[in-house]
Amino acid sequence: MRHALVLAAVLFVSSPAVWAQAPKAPVALETVTPTGASARVEPEAVHIGEPFTYQVTLTHPKDQRYELVAPTGEGAVELLQQTRQRQDNANDATTTFGLRFSAFDLGDVQLPDLAFDVATPEGPRRFVLKGKTVEVTSTLPPDAQGQGAELFDYQPPQEVPIRSWTLLYALAVALAVAVAVWALVRWWQRRPKREKVVPVLPLDVRVRQSLDALKREDLPGRGHVKDFYFRLSEIVRGYLGERYGFEALECTSSELMASLRRLPTPGLPEDALMRFVSESDMVKYARADASPESCNQALAFGYDLLAKTYVPPAPPKPDAAPGPRVQ
């Protein structure tokens, strides 16, 4: 019982505050109609998402003032911007409202009804203008569906190729290096080469070296008598040709002796040379046999021919130009 009395006291004390915070019911305003009202959509057909203008012109008495109640934003359109402009004339006034919408639905889209708060000498009034319609079309061409075109959903990030000249630069550098290497190799192959000049030994030295080499080979001792005479004949004929200045290697035996007889050959053992030539021809061409003693005598003839006929060349003459006189 005690608790019920306390609860009733609390409700009695708090009830006036609750009644004071309750929302007031909206007051219905009387309507008023302007003397003229017009509205137009510019353009009348738009693409989806494309902004368009909705212009409302109201003509009313000069003592009235029209204020647009902002649309709630619900529906298939979105209010982007609004303007208001009033012009007073002689007998009345014209208020123009410009609203910029954007539609997000296809087909004939109904624009929202516009409500205006009107201030009049008799008190506040309300005017509502019925919304017009606007045709909203797709951004795709009319034959898009027939050609297979369709809207695509958001795509994940994709790699976008970027043009780069790095590869071409690298190829150009590689080509330049290859051309430079090729040019360097060609120059190296065609460069003037320095030939090593080997001094020519004197004739007697070369002939004696050839005879010594033939002696060391010991061709007769190995049964190569014919090869021995071929080698020895070439050494003797080569020496005679270079010593006296004729083609002794290309001469027959008779031509060789005839050429020597026409030349000054002091000290030439002609009889011994004739015997050597005859013996060599017999061994080389007639398959005659020659004993080791005959081979040794033929080789000794070569040394003897060199000793009797070779004359060292005269030393070069000193420069005949007169030197500075010493006083």
Beta strands, then each sheet from edge to edge (+ up, - down):
strand 1: 30-31
strand 2: 36-42
strand 3: 45-47
strand 4: 51-60
strand 5: 65-69
strand 6: 77-88
strand 7: 93-103
strand 8: 107-110
strand 9: 114-120
strand 10: 123-129
strand 11: 133-137
sheet 1: 1+ 10+ 9- 5+
sheet 2: 2+ 4- 7+ 6-
sheet 3: 3+ 11+ 8-
end
